[in-house]
């Protein structure tokens, strides 16, 4: 019998491309236009593939790498399937893209000999000492370093060159603005100076002829775009609106960078960009990881705050406390928020680098700037009716002050284990006192100011905030204790100098050596680690558990819990990495894992699930990651950490079975 072959049409250029949605479903992608090119942004509707058009999906085209497959013919040994093609693609690209788990594993301080480390130096460049140290002490640097090794994050960067935005007033009606604004309740809790979208739209109508040099259009477009990304938004599937808003944010954002308006909306827009959309203004995917740290936005916000003289609000608030007639009572709220905004700007850049890497002389300087402001705000809130946002904001600043004081004391006394232990205990006691103050402050909130936020919500959020600060301070004190022990073994105590990055990276090995070999003089050190190291692990687990609880139970109106991605979600990634570091030390030192490793695996999966739910907003997680969504990136790396733990657990079980 004559062998039957498929009738083939002409080979078109389209055969070299496939969209992300069809690739994810492993189906053929029917692109209508032979001129389609992989631009990294969604194709227009007339150039989208059949499936994306029919389902109203974003059609982002990529090269298929292998091009169009050959004609069908009989292959008795092995049928040609899309799974085979995927395997061939993986082999072909393995030298170009290191697996995600190996990426994050390279930032663990303790290398576990599990046979899974990349051996080809050309395919895998290990991070340098400075990069490792920054990733060890700073959550923004950790995710920035990891994303620098990923060529897909923010690949769908919208190029606004030659594209002017449509009229925002025509694009978004008053009703649509009100509908979008309902999804910003969590954003407004963390950013209380964010105006209502309806008010911003009204301002656009009134200022139609004076928009050049104004930050109002940027803030309106940015707020609308962020609201569109919320999973509960009824407009989340409107891809046309999403793309038009992206173009508007980029257009007005670039205009703002080169013509910085001196206006409060400018500060709010910069802080919203830094927290939610830090990569949207980049023009090259390689700069996405640097943009995550948002140093430019923080610096510009500081500059605008100086021009507006926000620090003067501290003096006005002090005048109100001395004489209530000196300041109209209706202006007290704005002065309190200005003070809190100023404090937030002062600390944003400082905490970016982490105080473990800051010189000792720099830390008290920052503390002397923000502590008097925090005390003034606290005094004002004791006589003025606060709002839930004010209390959350104020307690966040207070917690920063308390942690800063502890860090300064720990850095000054890092050679004294007894003093380091006292500092940890004092800080924990202070956090407990702060939490007890919340109940008293909440009684002064007027019923109409609660809105959709409940008392239990505010308590839980402040509890999570304080737990994070306790973990940070105890971690710093334990780090200093280990470094003190290392120095003691190498140089006389009188010759102790500053800790350098190369020494800091030995922290895990030093911990293993001291616990495995009880050396002379190490009893006090091991007692310190038993006392505070174990309790810190419990605090790490508890913080992850509270985050899952908040994600499952908290709602503001119809909007599920949605904290800023660089706040709690990024902190959960950092805490998960610390727990994996602890298991890595156990693996290297004793060949085992943490006794509660199964609980850690469950917590990692739960956190990743909740953060992924925050990411989608009408998009697949893949598209969200391509769009530069920090939620999607954070969840991805938490899953990578979980995969590492699963591999180690399997290795331990295999070794146990063979013995």
C-alpha positions in Angstrom: 0.0 0.0 0.0 1.2 3.4 -0.9 2.2 5.4 2.2 -0.2 8.3 2.8 1.3 11.7 3.6 -0.5 14.9 4.6 -1.1 17.5 2.0 0.9 20.6 3.0 0.3 24.2 2.1 3.0 26.8 1.5 5.5 27.3 4.3 4.6 30.7 5.8 6.6 32.9 8.1 4.0 32.5 10.8 5.1 28.9 11.3 8.1 30.2 13.2 6.0 31.7 16.0 3.5 30.6 18.6 1.6 32.6 21.3 2.1 32.1 25.0 -1.5 30.8 25.5 -1.3 28.2 22.8 2.2 27.1 24.0 0.8 26.7 27.5 -2.1 24.6 26.2 0.3 22.7 23.9 -1.9 23.3 20.8 -1.3 24.6 17.3 -1.4 28.4 17.1 -3.3 29.7 14.1 -1.9 33.1 13.4 -3.7 35.0 10.5 -0.9 37.3 9.4 2.5 36.2 7.9 4.0 39.6 9.0 3.5 38.9 12.8 6.6 39.5 14.8 7.5 38.6 18.4 7.4 42.1 19.9 6.9 41.0 23.5 3.5 42.9 23.7 0.0 41.6 23.0 -0.9 41.7 19.3 -3.7 43.8 18.0 -7.0 41.9 17.6 -6.7 41.6 13.9 -3.2 40.0 14.2 -4.1 37.7 17.2 -4.4 34.0 16.8 -7.9 32.4 16.4 -8.1 31.1 20.0 -7.0 34.4 21.6 -9.5 36.3 19.4 -12.4 34.0 20.3 -11.6 34.0 24.0 -10.6 37.6 24.2 -7.1 36.8 25.5 -3.8 38.6 25.3 -1.9 37.2 22.3 1.8 37.5 23.0 3.9 35.9 20.2 7.2 34.1 20.7 9.6 32.3 18.4 9.0 28.5 18.4 12.8 28.1 18.2 12.5 24.9 16.0 10.2 26.5 13.5 7.5 24.6 11.6 7.8 20.8 12.0 8.6 18.6 9.0 5.9 16.9 6.9 4.1 14.0 8.6 5.4 10.6 7.7 5.4 7.1 9.2 7.7 6.8 12.2 7.1 3.4 13.9 9.8 3.9 16.5 8.5 7.2 17.9 5.5 9.3 17.2 6.2 13.0 16.7 4.2 14.9 19.4 4.3 18.3 20.9 5.8 16.8 24.1 8.7 15.6 22.0 9.2 19.0 20.6 9.1 20.6 24.1 11.8 18.2 25.1 13.9 19.1 22.1 13.4 22.8 22.9 14.5 22.2 26.5 17.7 20.5 25.4 18.4 23.3 22.9 17.9 26.1 25.4 19.4 24.5 28.5 22.7 26.5 28.1 20.7 29.7 27.7 18.4 29.5 30.7 19.4 27.9 34.0 16.5 26.2 35.9 14.8 28.5 38.4 15.6 26.2 41.3 19.3 26.4 40.5 19.1 30.2 40.3 17.8 30.7 43.8 19.9 27.8 45.2 23.0 29.8 44.2 22.0 32.4 46.7 21.9 30.0 49.6 24.9 30.6 51.9 25.4 26.9 52.6 26.0 24.7 49.6 24.5 21.2 50.0 26.3 18.5 48.0 23.1 17.1 46.4 24.6 16.6 42.9 22.2 19.3 41.5 24.6 22.2 41.1 25.3 23.4 37.6 28.8 22.4 36.6 29.2 24.4 33.3 30.5 27.8 34.3 29.5 29.1 30.8 25.9 28.2 31.5 25.8 29.4 35.1 27.5 32.4 36.6 27.6 32.2 40.4 26.9 35.5 42.1 29.8 37.5 43.5 30.5 38.2 47.2 28.9 41.6 47.3 25.8 40.4 45.5 25.5 37.4 47.8 25.8 39.6 50.9 23.2 42.1 49.7 20.8 39.3 48.9 21.4 37.8 52.4 20.4 41.0 54.2 17.9 42.7 51.9 14.7 41.4 50.5 14.6 43.9 47.6 18.2 42.9 46.6 17.3 39.2 46.8 14.4 39.4 44.3 16.3 41.9 42.2 19.3 39.6 41.9 17.1 36.6 41.1 15.2 38.4 38.4 18.5 39.7 36.9 19.1 36.1 35.9 15.6 35.7 34.3 15.1 36.9 30.7 11.3 36.6 30.8 10.3 38.9 33.6 8.9 42.1 32.2 9.6 40.9 28.7 6.3 42.3 27.6 7.4 45.9 28.1 5.1 48.2 26.2 7.0 50.7 24.0 5.3 54.1 24.0 7.6 55.5 21.4 5.4 57.3 18.9 2.3 56.4 20.8 0.2 59.1 22.4 -2.5 58.1 24.9 -6.2 58.5 24.1 -8.2 60.9 26.2 -8.4 59.4 29.7 -11.7 61.3 30.3 -13.2 59.6 27.2 -11.6 56.2 28.0 -13.0 56.1 31.6 -16.5 57.4 32.4 -17.4 58.6 35.9 -19.3 55.3 36.5 -16.3 53.2 35.3 -14.0 55.3 37.5 -16.2 54.7 40.6 -16.3 51.0 39.7 -12.5 50.8 39.5 -12.1 52.8 42.7 -14.0 50.1 44.7 -11.0 47.8 44.1 -8.5 50.2 45.7 -9.6 49.8 49.3 -6.4 47.9 50.3 -4.2 50.2 48.3 -5.7 53.2 50.1 -5.2 51.6 53.5 -1.5 51.4 52.8 -1.4 54.7 50.8 -4.0 56.9 52.5 -3.1 60.0 50.4 -4.3 58.3 47.2 -7.2 60.4 46.0 -10.5 58.9 44.7 -10.4 58.1 41.0 -13.6 60.0 40.4 -12.0 63.1 42.0 -8.9 62.7 39.8 -11.1 62.4 36.7 -13.0 65.6 37.7 -9.6 67.3 38.1 -8.7 66.2 34.6 -11.9 67.7 33.2 -11.2 71.0 34.9 -7.5 71.1 34.0 -7.9 69.9 30.4 -5.9 72.9 29.1 -3.2 72.7 31.9 -2.2 69.1 31.9 1.4 69.6 30.7 3.7 69.2 33.7 0.9 67.8 35.9 1.0 64.5 37.7 -2.8 64.1 37.8 -3.1 62.2 34.5 -0.4 59.8 35.5 -1.9 59.1 38.9 -5.4 58.6 37.4 -4.1 56.2 34.7 -1.8 54.4 37.2 -4.6 54.0 39.8 -7.0 52.8 37.2 -4.5 50.2 35.8 -3.7 49.0 39.3 -7.4 48.6 40.1 -7.8 46.7 36.8 -5.2 44.1 38.1 -7.3 43.2 41.2 -8.7 39.7 40.8 -12.2 40.8 42.0 -12.4 43.7 39.5 -15.4 43.3 37.2 -13.3 45.0 34.4 -10.2 42.8 34.8 -10.9 41.0 31.4 -11.0 44.3 29.5 -7.7 43.9 27.7 -8.3 46.9 25.5 -8.7 49.2 28.5 -5.6 47.6 30.1 -3.4 48.3 27.0 -4.6 51.9 26.7 -3.9 52.5 30.4 -0.4 51.1 30.0 0.3 53.5 27.2 -1.0 56.4 29.2 1.1 55.4 32.3 4.2 55.2 30.2 3.6 58.4 28.3 2.8 60.5 31.4 5.3 58.7 33.5 8.2 59.5 31.2 7.0 63.1 31.0 7.1 63.2 34.8 10.6 61.9 35.0 12.0 64.7 32.9 9.6 67.4 34.2 9.0 66.7 37.9 5.9 68.5 39.1 6.0 69.9 42.6 2.7 68.4 43.7 1.4 65.9 46.3 0.0 63.8 43.5 3.6 63.4 42.2 4.7 61.8 45.5 1.7 59.5 45.6 2.3 58.5 41.9 6.0 57.8 42.6 5.2 55.7 45.7 2.5 53.7 43.8 5.0 53.1 40.9 7.6 52.0 43.4 5.3 49.6 45.2 3.1 48.2 42.4 4.5 48.9 38.9 8.3 49.6 39.3 9.2 48.1 35.8 6.5 49.8 33.7 8.7 52.7 32.6 11.8 50.6 31.6 12.7 50.4 27.9 14.9 47.3 28.1 14.1 44.0 29.8 17.6 43.9 31.2 16.8 46.9 33.4 13.7 45.2 35.0 15.6 43.7 37.9 17.2 47.0 38.8 13.9 48.8 38.6 12.4 46.4 41.2 14.5 48.2 43.9 12.8 51.5 42.9 15.8 53.6 44.0 14.9 56.3 41.4 11.3 56.6 42.6 12.4 57.0 46.2 15.0 59.6 45.3 12.5 61.6 43.2 9.8 61.4 46.0 12.4 62.7 48.5 13.1 65.6 46.1 9.5 66.6 45.7 8.8 66.3 49.4 11.7 68.7 50.0 10.2 71.2 47.5 6.8 70.9 49.2 8.5 71.3 52.6 6.7 68.4 54.2 8.9 68.6 57.2 7.1 71.9 58.1 4.0 69.8 58.9 5.9 68.5 61.9 6.2 72.0 63.3 2.5 72.8 62.6 1.5 69.6 64.4 3.6 70.5 67.4 2.0 73.9 67.5 -1.4 72.2 67.5 -0.4 70.0 70.5 0.8 73.2 72.4 -2.3 75.2 71.5 -5.3 73.6 69.8 -6.4 77.0 68.5 -3.1 77.4 66.6 -4.2 75.0 63.9 -7.7 74.4 62.6 -8.9 71.0 63.7 -9.9 70.0 60.2 -6.3 70.4 59.1 -4.8 68.2 61.7 -5.5 65.0 59.7 -3.6 66.4 56.7 -0.7 67.3 58.9 -0.6 63.9 60.5 -0.6 62.2 57.0 2.1 64.6 55.8 4.3 63.7 58.8 3.8 60.0 58.2 4.5 60.4 54.4 7.7 62.3 55.2 8.8 59.5 57.6 8.0 56.9 55.0 10.1 58.7 52.4 13.0 59.1 54.8 13.1 55.4 55.6 12.3 54.0 52.1 15.8 54.5 50.8 17.5 53.6 54.1 15.8 50.2 54.4 16.4 49.4 50.8 20.0 48.6 51.5 19.4 47.0 54.9 21.1 48.4 58.0 23.3 45.3 58.3 25.3 46.8 55.5 25.2 50.4 56.7 28.0 52.1 58.6 27.2 52.5 62.3 27.5 56.3 62.1 24.7 56.4 59.5 22.0 54.6 61.5 21.6 57.1 64.4 21.4 59.9 61.9 18.3 58.4 60.3 16.9 57.5 63.8 17.2 61.1 65.0 15.3 62.3 61.9 12.3 60.0 62.2 11.8 59.3 65.9 10.8 62.9 66.9 8.3 62.9 64.0 6.9 59.6 65.1 6.5 60.8 68.7 4.8 64.0 67.5 2.3 62.0 65.4 1.6 59.6 68.3 0.9 62.5 70.6 -1.4 64.1 68.0 -3.3 60.8 67.6 -3.9 60.6 71.4 -6.0 63.8 71.3 -7.4 63.6 67.7 -9.7 61.0 66.2 -7.4 58.7 64.0 -8.4 56.6 61.0 -7.5 52.9 60.6 -4.9 53.9 57.9 -3.3 56.4 60.3 -3.0 53.8 63.0 -1.5 51.3 60.6 0.9 53.9 59.1 1.9 55.2 62.5 2.6 51.8 64.0 4.7 50.9 61.0 6.9 54.0 61.6 7.0 53.3 65.3 8.1 49.7 64.7 10.8 51.0 62.4 12.1 53.3 65.1 12.1 50.5 67.7 13.9 48.2 65.3 16.4 50.9 64.4 17.2 51.5 68.1 17.7 47.8 68.6 20.0 47.6 65.5 22.1 50.5 66.7 22.5 48.9 70.1 23.3 45.5 68.6 25.9 47.0 66.2 27.5 48.8 69.1 27.5 45.7 71.4 28.1 43.0 68.8 31.0 41.5 70.8 28.9 41.0 73.9 26.6 37.9 73.8 24.8 38.9 77.1 24.1 42.4 75.8 22.8 41.0 72.4 20.4 38.7 74.3 19.1 41.6 76.4 18.6 43.7 73.2 16.5 40.9 71.6 14.3 40.5 74.8 13.9 44.3 75.2 12.8 44.6 71.6 10.3 41.8 71.9 8.8 43.4 75.0 8.5 46.7 73.2 6.7 45.1 70.3 4.2 43.5 72.8 3.6 46.9 74.4 3.0 48.5 70.9 0.5 45.8 70.1 -1.4 46.4 73.4 -1.6 50.1 72.4 -3.6 49.3 69.3 -6.7 48.4 71.3 -6.7 51.7 73.1 -6.2 53.7 69.9 -9.0 51.9 68.0 -11.6 53.0 70.5 -11.0 56.6 69.3 -11.8 55.8 65.6 -15.1 57.3 64.6 -17.6 54.8 63.3 -17.8 56.5 59.9 -14.0 56.3 59.5 -13.8 52.5 59.6 -15.2 52.1 56.1 -14.8 48.4 55.0 -11.9 47.8 57.4 -12.7 45.8 60.6 -11.1 45.9 64.0 -9.8 42.3 63.7 -8.3 43.2 60.3 -6.3 46.1 61.7 -5.1 44.0 64.7 -3.9 41.2 62.5 -2.0 43.5 60.1 -0.2 45.2 62.9 0.5 41.8 64.5 2.1 40.6 61.2 4.1 43.9 60.9 5.5 43.6 64.5 6.3 39.9 63.9 8.4 40.9 60.9 10.3 43.4 62.9 11.0 40.9 65.7 12.4 38.5 63.1 14.6 41.2 61.6 16.1 42.4 64.9 16.7 38.9 66.3 18.2 37.8 63.0 20.6 40.8 63.1 21.6 40.0 66.7 22.2 36.3 66.0 24.3 37.4 62.9 26.4 39.7 65.1 26.9 36.9 67.7 28.1 34.5 65.0 30.5 37.1 63.5 31.8 37.8 67.0 32.6 34.1 67.5 34.3 34.0 64.1 36.4 37.1 64.9 37.3 35.7 68.3 38.9 32.6 66.6 41.0 34.6 64.2 42.0 37.9 65.9 42.3 39.2 69.4 39.2 40.8 70.8 40.8 44.2 71.0 41.5 44.1 67.2 38.0 43.4 66.1 37.2 45.6 63.1 34.1 46.1 60.9 32.5 43.0 59.5 33.2 42.7 55.8 31.0 40.8 53.2 33.4 37.9 52.8 33.3 37.2 56.5 29.5 37.6 56.7 29.1 34.9 54.0 30.8 32.4 56.4 27.9 32.7 58.9 26.4 29.2 58.1 29.7 27.4 58.1 30.6 29.0 61.4 27.3 28.0 62.9 27.8 24.4 61.8 31.4 24.2 63.1 30.4 25.5 66.5 27.4 23.2 66.9 29.2 20.1 65.7 32.3 20.7 67.8 31.7 22.1 71.2 34.9 24.0 71.6 36.4 25.6 74.7 34.6 28.9 75.3 31.8 28.0 73.0 29.3 27.0 75.7 27.9 30.5 76.1 27.7 30.9 72.4 25.8 27.7 71.9 23.4 28.5 74.7 22.7 31.9 73.0 21.9 30.1 69.7 19.7 27.5 71.5 17.8 30.3 73.2 17.3 32.8 70.4 17.8 30.7 67.3 15.0 28.3 68.0 12.5 31.0 69.0 13.4 32.9 65.8 12.5 29.8 63.7 9.2 29.7 65.4 8.6 33.4 64.7 9.4 32.8 61.0 6.9 30.0 60.8 4.3 32.0 62.7 4.7 35.0 60.4 4.1 32.8 57.3 1.1 31.2 59.0 -0.4 34.6 59.9 0.0 35.7 56.2 -1.9 32.7 55.0 -4.6 33.4 57.7 -4.9 37.0 56.5 -5.1 36.0 52.9 -7.9 33.5 53.6 -10.0 35.6 56.0 -9.5 39.3 55.4 -11.7 41.3 53.0 -12.3 45.0 52.5 -15.8 45.2 51.0 -15.7 42.6 48.2 -11.9 42.8 47.7 -9.8 40.0 49.1 -6.7 40.8 51.1 -4.2 42.6 48.8 -1.1 44.1 50.5 1.6 45.9 48.4 3.7 43.2 46.7 7.0 44.6 48.0 5.6 44.7 51.6 4.3 41.4 53.0 4.6 39.0 49.9 8.3 39.9 49.4 8.9 39.5 53.1 7.3 36.0 53.0 9.9 35.1 50.3 12.7 36.4 52.4 11.4 34.4 55.5 11.0 31.3 53.4 14.6 31.6 52.2 15.8 31.9 55.8 14.0 28.6 56.7 15.6 26.9 53.7 19.0 28.3 54.8 18.5 26.7 58.2 17.7 23.3 56.6 20.7 23.7 54.3 22.9 24.1 57.4 21.4 20.9 58.9 21.9 19.0 55.6 25.5 20.0 55.3 26.4 19.5 59.0 24.3 16.4 60.0 22.8 15.1 56.7 19.2 15.8 57.9 16.5 18.4 57.6 14.5 20.4 60.1 12.1 18.3 62.2 9.2 20.4 60.9 10.3 20.3 57.3 6.8 19.0 56.2 5.2 22.0 57.9 7.6 24.3 56.1 6.7 22.6 52.8 3.0 23.1 53.5 3.5 26.8 54.5 5.5 27.5 51.4 2.8 26.0 49.1 0.1 27.9 51.0 1.9 31.2 50.7 2.7 30.7 47.0 -1.0 29.8 46.3 -2.2 33.0 48.1 0.3 35.3 46.4 -0.5 33.8 43.0 -4.2 34.6 43.6 -3.1 38.2 44.1 -1.2 38.2 40.8 -3.6 37.2 38.1 -6.2 40.0 37.7 -7.7 38.6 34.4 -4.3 37.3 33.2 -2.6 34.0 33.3 0.4 33.8 35.7 2.7 33.6 32.7 1.4 36.8 31.2 1.5 38.5 34.6 5.1 37.5 35.0 5.9 38.8 31.5 4.1 42.1 32.5 6.5 42.5 35.4 4.1 41.5 38.2 6.0 41.2 41.5 3.3 39.0 43.0 3.9 36.4 40.2 7.7 36.6 40.6 7.5 36.2 44.4 5.3 33.2 44.2 7.5 31.6 41.6 10.6 31.9 43.8 8.8 30.6 46.9 7.8 27.5 44.8 11.5 27.2 43.8 12.5 27.1 47.4 9.8 24.5 48.1 11.2 22.4 45.2 14.7 22.6 46.7 13.4 21.3 50.1 11.5 18.5 48.4 14.6 17.4 46.6 16.6 17.4 49.8 13.8 15.5 51.6 13.9 12.8 48.8 17.7 12.6 49.0 17.6 12.1 52.8 14.9 9.4 52.4 17.0 7.7 49.8 20.1 7.7 51.9 18.1 6.4 54.9 16.7 3.5 52.8 20.2 2.5 51.7 21.7 2.4 55.2 
